[in-house]
Amino acid sequence: MPGDIKVDVNKETIDAATSALAAVYQEVIKDENSAVYNASDKKVQFFCYNDNDFTHIVSARKPVAAPGYVALLNKGALGWGPTIQVRVDDKEDQTYDIKRQSFYIWTGEGFREVDKKDIEAKENANA
């Protein structure tokens, strides 16, 4: 698996992502989901898999995000464990382990984690 590719993201994109992700902060924290802001120029479908059983990968959710929008990533009702296995557009060569209760930017080349403290501060400022 490629894992977390360290992609560069400019400040403008980080600011836009932080604002968009703040809107789903409470839901991500409460339900142990993760969220991703699509900073690419294409609509993306994120295939989420429950990877808690080492012999079976079970499809959970398949959220879609248009450019500039957020998708919630989760394992479904029966998922557990610290990560969610995500395939971008269901391509096996684009499989990533995403930490639960985390926030990411998808650039089209990989995921970049956004500091949860920045999301929380923005969410509190909007409240």
Secondary structure, DSSP 8 states (H G I E B T S, - for coil): ----------HHHHHHHHHHHHTTHHHHHHHT-EEEEE-SSS-EEEEEEEEEETTEEEEEE--EE-TT-EEEE---TT--SSEEEEEETT-GGGEEEEETT-EEEE-SS-EEEE-HHHHHHHHHHH-
